[in-house]
Amino acid sequence: MLFFDGYAPATEKLREAVCTLGNGYFATRGCTPESPAGTVHYPGTYLAGVFNRLSDRIGPIWSSV
């Protein structure tokens, strides 16, 4: 079990990182559901190893300057 006592905004991002749950490809950061993204909390869901391997041809960019 993992316990945290008290609330310290300076270390909240570290706590969320420690409480992240994932399987190597898909992970959800361990913060409370009501936490908005801001300077203290950084909620999110992350994917690893998912890449867009399609290629596109992009034409030249014309400038009128």
Distance bins in CASP14 RR format, pairs under 12 A and 6 or more apart:
PFRMAT RR
TARGET T0000
AUTHOR 0000-0000-0000
RMODE 2
METHOD distances of the structure
MODEL  1
2 15 0 0 0 0 1 0 0 0 0 0 0
2 18 1 0 0 1 0 0 0 0 0 0 0
2 19 1 0 0 1 0 0 0 0 0 0 0
2 20 0 0 0 0 0 1 0 0 0 0 0
2 21 0 0 0 0 0 1 0 0 0 0 0
2 30 0 0 0 0 0 1 0 0 0 0 0
3 15 0 0 0 0 0 1 0 0 0 0 0
3 18 0 0 0 0 0 1 0 0 0 0 0
3 19 0 0 0 0 0 1 0 0 0 0 0
4 11 0 0 0 0 1 0 0 0 0 0 0
4 12 0 0 0 0 1 0 0 0 0 0 0
4 14 0 0 0 0 0 1 0 0 0 0 0
4 15 1 0 1 0 0 0 0 0 0 0 0
4 16 0 0 0 0 0 1 0 0 0 0 0
4 18 0 0 0 0 1 0 0 0 0 0 0
4 19 0 0 0 0 1 0 0 0 0 0 0
4 30 0 0 0 0 0 1 0 0 0 0 0
4 32 0 0 0 0 0 1 0 0 0 0 0
5 11 0 0 0 0 0 1 0 0 0 0 0
5 15 0 0 0 0 0 1 0 0 0 0 0
6 12 0 0 0 0 0 1 0 0 0 0 0
6 15 0 0 0 0 0 1 0 0 0 0 0
7 15 0 0 0 0 1 0 0 0 0 0 0
7 32 0 0 0 0 0 1 0 0 0 0 0
7 35 0 0 0 0 0 1 0 0 0 0 0
7 40 0 0 0 0 1 0 0 0 0 0 0
7 41 0 0 0 0 0 1 0 0 0 0 0
8 14 0 0 0 0 1 0 0 0 0 0 0
8 15 0 0 0 0 1 0 0 0 0 0 0
8 40 0 0 0 0 1 0 0 0 0 0 0
9 15 0 0 0 0 0 1 0 0 0 0 0
9 16 0 0 0 0 0 1 0 0 0 0 0
9 35 0 0 0 0 0 1 0 0 0 0 0
9 38 0 0 0 0 0 1 0 0 0 0 0
9 39 0 0 0 0 1 0 0 0 0 0 0
9 40 1 0 1 0 0 0 0 0 0 0 0
9 41 0 0 0 0 1 0 0 0 0 0 0
10 39 0 0 0 0 0 1 0 0 0 0 0
10 40 0 0 0 0 1 0 0 0 0 0 0
11 17 0 0 0 0 0 1 0 0 0 0 0
11 18 0 0 0 0 1 0 0 0 0 0 0
11 40 0 0 0 0 1 0 0 0 0 0 0
12 18 0 0 0 0 0 1 0 0 0 0 0
12 19 0 0 0 0 0 1 0 0 0 0 0
12 29 0 0 0 0 0 1 0 0 0 0 0
12 30 0 0 0 0 0 1 0 0 0 0 0
12 31 1 0 0 1 0 0 0 0 0 0 0
12 32 0 0 0 0 0 1 0 0 0 0 0
12 35 0 0 0 0 1 0 0 0 0 0 0
12 38 0 0 0 0 0 1 0 0 0 0 0
12 39 0 0 0 0 1 0 0 0 0 0 0
12 40 1 0 1 0 0 0 0 0 0 0 0
12 41 1 0 0 1 0 0 0 0 0 0 0
12 42 0 0 0 0 1 0 0 0 0 0 0
12 43 0 0 0 0 0 1 0 0 0 0 0
13 19 0 0 0 0 0 1 0 0 0 0 0
13 20 0 0 0 0 0 1 0 0 0 0 0
13 29 0 0 0 0 1 0 0 0 0 0 0
13 30 0 0 0 0 0 1 0 0 0 0 0
13 31 0 0 0 0 1 0 0 0 0 0 0
13 35 0 0 0 0 0 1 0 0 0 0 0
13 37 0 0 0 0 0 1 0 0 0 0 0
13 38 0 0 0 0 1 0 0 0 0 0 0
13 39 0 0 0 0 1 0 0 0 0 0 0
13 40 1 0 0 1 0 0 0 0 0 0 0
13 41 1 0 0 1 0 0 0 0 0 0 0
13 42 1 0 1 0 0 0 0 0 0 0 0
13 43 0 0 0 0 0 1 0 0 0 0 0
13 44 0 0 0 0 0 1 0 0 0 0 0
14 20 0 0 0 0 0 1 0 0 0 0 0
14 29 0 0 0 0 0 1 0 0 0 0 0
14 30 0 0 0 0 0 1 0 0 0 0 0
14 31 0 0 0 0 0 1 0 0 0 0 0
14 40 0 0 0 0 0 1 0 0 0 0 0
14 41 0 0 0 0 0 1 0 0 0 0 0
14 42 0 0 0 0 0 1 0 0 0 0 0
15 29 0 0 0 0 0 1 0 0 0 0 0
15 30 0 0 0 0 1 0 0 0 0 0 0
15 31 0 0 0 0 1 0 0 0 0 0 0
15 32 0 0 0 0 0 1 0 0 0 0 0
15 35 0 0 0 0 0 1 0 0 0 0 0
15 40 0 0 0 0 0 1 0 0 0 0 0
15 41 0 0 0 0 1 0 0 0 0 0 0
15 42 0 0 0 0 0 1 0 0 0 0 0
16 27 0 0 0 0 0 1 0 0 0 0 0
16 28 0 0 0 0 0 1 0 0 0 0 0
16 29 1 0 1 0 0 0 0 0 0 0 0
16 30 1 0 1 0 0 0 0 0 0 0 0
16 31 1 0 1 0 0 0 0 0 0 0 0
16 32 0 0 0 0 1 0 0 0 0 0 0
16 35 0 0 0 0 1 0 0 0 0 0 0
16 37 0 0 0 0 0 1 0 0 0 0 0
16 38 0 0 0 0 0 1 0 0 0 0 0
16 40 0 0 0 0 1 0 0 0 0 0 0
16 41 1 0 0 1 0 0 0 0 0 0 0
16 42 1 0 0 1 0 0 0 0 0 0 0
16 43 1 0 0 1 0 0 0 0 0 0 0
16 44 0 0 0 0 1 0 0 0 0 0 0
16 46 0 0 0 0 0 1 0 0 0 0 0
17 27 0 0 0 0 0 1 0 0 0 0 0
17 28 0 0 0 0 0 1 0 0 0 0 0
17 29 1 0 0 1 0 0 0 0 0 0 0
17 30 0 0 0 0 1 0 0 0 0 0 0
17 31 0 0 0 0 1 0 0 0 0 0 0
17 41 0 0 0 0 0 1 0 0 0 0 0
17 42 0 0 0 0 1 0 0 0 0 0 0
17 43 0 0 0 0 0 1 0 0 0 0 0
17 44 0 0 0 0 0 1 0 0 0 0 0
17 46 0 0 0 0 0 1 0 0 0 0 0
18 29 0 0 0 0 0 1 0 0 0 0 0
18 30 0 0 0 0 1 0 0 0 0 0 0
18 31 0 0 0 0 0 1 0 0 0 0 0
19 27 0 0 0 0 0 1 0 0 0 0 0
19 28 0 0 0 0 1 0 0 0 0 0 0
19 29 1 0 0 1 0 0 0 0 0 0 0
19 30 1 1 0 0 0 0 0 0 0 0 0
19 31 1 0 0 1 0 0 0 0 0 0 0
19 32 0 0 0 0 0 1 0 0 0 0 0
19 35 0 0 0 0 0 1 0 0 0 0 0
19 41 0 0 0 0 0 1 0 0 0 0 0
19 43 0 0 0 0 0 1 0 0 0 0 0
20 26 0 0 0 0 0 1 0 0 0 0 0
20 27 1 0 1 0 0 0 0 0 0 0 0
20 28 1 0 0 1 0 0 0 0 0 0 0
20 29 1 0 1 0 0 0 0 0 0 0 0
20 30 1 0 1 0 0 0 0 0 0 0 0
20 31 0 0 0 0 1 0 0 0 0 0 0
20 42 0 0 0 0 0 1 0 0 0 0 0
20 43 0 0 0 0 0 1 0 0 0 0 0
20 44 0 0 0 0 1 0 0 0 0 0 0
20 45 0 0 0 0 1 0 0 0 0 0 0
20 46 0 0 0 0 1 0 0 0 0 0 0
20 48 0 0 0 0 0 1 0 0 0 0 0
21 27 1 0 0 1 0 0 0 0 0 0 0
21 28 1 0 1 0 0 0 0 0 0 0 0
21 29 0 0 0 0 1 0 0 0 0 0 0
21 30 1 0 0 1 0 0 0 0 0 0 0
21 31 0 0 0 0 0 1 0 0 0 0 0
21 44 0 0 0 0 0 1 0 0 0 0 0
21 45 0 0 0 0 0 1 0 0 0 0 0
21 46 0 0 0 0 0 1 0 0 0 0 0
22 28 1 0 0 1 0 0 0 0 0 0 0
22 29 0 0 0 0 1 0 0 0 0 0 0
22 30 0 0 0 0 0 1 0 0 0 0 0
22 44 0 0 0 0 0 1 0 0 0 0 0
22 45 0 0 0 0 1 0 0 0 0 0 0
22 46 0 0 0 0 1 0 0 0 0 0 0
22 47 0 0 0 0 0 1 0 0 0 0 0
22 48 0 0 0 0 1 0 0 0 0 0 0
23 46 0 0 0 0 0 1 0 0 0 0 0
23 47 0 0 0 0 0 1 0 0 0 0 0
23 48 0 0 0 0 1 0 0 0 0 0 0
24 46 0 0 0 0 1 0 0 0 0 0 0
24 47 0 0 0 0 1 0 0 0 0 0 0
24 48 1 0 1 0 0 0 0 0 0 0 0
24 49 0 0 0 0 1 0 0 0 0 0 0
24 50 0 0 0 0 0 1 0 0 0 0 0
25 45 0 0 0 0 0 1 0 0 0 0 0
25 46 0 0 0 0 1 0 0 0 0 0 0
25 47 1 0 0 1 0 0 0 0 0 0 0
25 48 1 0 1 0 0 0 0 0 0 0 0
25 49 1 0 0 1 0 0 0 0 0 0 0
25 50 1 0 0 1 0 0 0 0 0 0 0
25 51 0 0 0 0 0 1 0 0 0 0 0
26 44 0 0 0 0 0 1 0 0 0 0 0
26 45 1 0 0 1 0 0 0 0 0 0 0
26 46 1 0 0 1 0 0 0 0 0 0 0
26 47 1 0 1 0 0 0 0 0 0 0 0
26 48 1 0 0 1 0 0 0 0 0 0 0
26 49 0 0 0 0 1 0 0 0 0 0 0
26 50 0 0 0 0 1 0 0 0 0 0 0
27 43 0 0 0 0 0 1 0 0 0 0 0
27 44 0 0 0 0 1 0 0 0 0 0 0
27 45 1 0 0 1 0 0 0 0 0 0 0
27 46 1 0 1 0 0 0 0 0 0 0 0
27 47 0 0 0 0 1 0 0 0 0 0 0
27 48 1 0 0 1 0 0 0 0 0 0 0
27 49 0 0 0 0 0 1 0 0 0 0 0
28 43 0 0 0 0 1 0 0 0 0 0 0
28 44 1 0 0 1 0 0 0 0 0 0 0
28 45 1 0 1 0 0 0 0 0 0 0 0
28 46 1 0 0 1 0 0 0 0 0 0 0
28 47 0 0 0 0 0 1 0 0 0 0 0
29 35 0 0 0 0 1 0 0 0 0 0 0
29 37 0 0 0 0 0 1 0 0 0 0 0
29 41 0 0 0 0 1 0 0 0 0 0 0
29 42 1 0 0 1 0 0 0 0 0 0 0
29 43 1 0 1 0 0 0 0 0 0 0 0
29 44 1 0 1 0 0 0 0 0 0 0 0
29 45 1 0 0 1 0 0 0 0 0 0 0
29 46 1 0 0 1 0 0 0 0 0 0 0
30 41 0 0 0 0 1 0 0 0 0 0 0
30 42 0 0 0 0 1 0 0 0 0 0 0
30 43 1 0 0 1 0 0 0 0 0 0 0
30 44 0 0 0 0 1 0 0 0 0 0 0
30 45 0 0 0 0 0 1 0 0 0 0 0
30 46 0 0 0 0 0 1 0 0 0 0 0
31 37 0 0 0 0 1 0 0 0 0 0 0
31 38 0 0 0 0 0 1 0 0 0 0 0
31 40 0 0 0 0 1 0 0 0 0 0 0
31 41 1 0 1 0 0 0 0 0 0 0 0
31 42 1 0 0 1 0 0 0 0 0 0 0
31 43 1 0 1 0 0 0 0 0 0 0 0
31 44 1 0 0 1 0 0 0 0 0 0 0
31 45 0 0 0 0 0 1 0 0 0 0 0
32 40 0 0 0 0 0 1 0 0 0 0 0
32 41 1 0 0 1 0 0 0 0 0 0 0
32 43 0 0 0 0 1 0 0 0 0 0 0
33 41 0 0 0 0 0 1 0 0 0 0 0
33 43 0 0 0 0 1 0 0 0 0 0 0
33 44 0 0 0 0 0 1 0 0 0 0 0
34 41 0 0 0 0 1 0 0 0 0 0 0
34 43 0 0 0 0 1 0 0 0 0 0 0
35 41 1 1 0 0 0 0 0 0 0 0 0
35 42 0 0 0 0 1 0 0 0 0 0 0
35 43 1 0 1 0 0 0 0 0 0 0 0
35 44 0 0 0 0 1 0 0 0 0 0 0
36 42 0 0 0 0 0 1 0 0 0 0 0
36 43 1 0 0 1 0 0 0 0 0 0 0
36 44 0 0 0 0 0 1 0 0 0 0 0
37 43 1 0 1 0 0 0 0 0 0 0 0
37 44 1 0 0 1 0 0 0 0 0 0 0
38 44 0 0 0 0 0 1 0 0 0 0 0
END
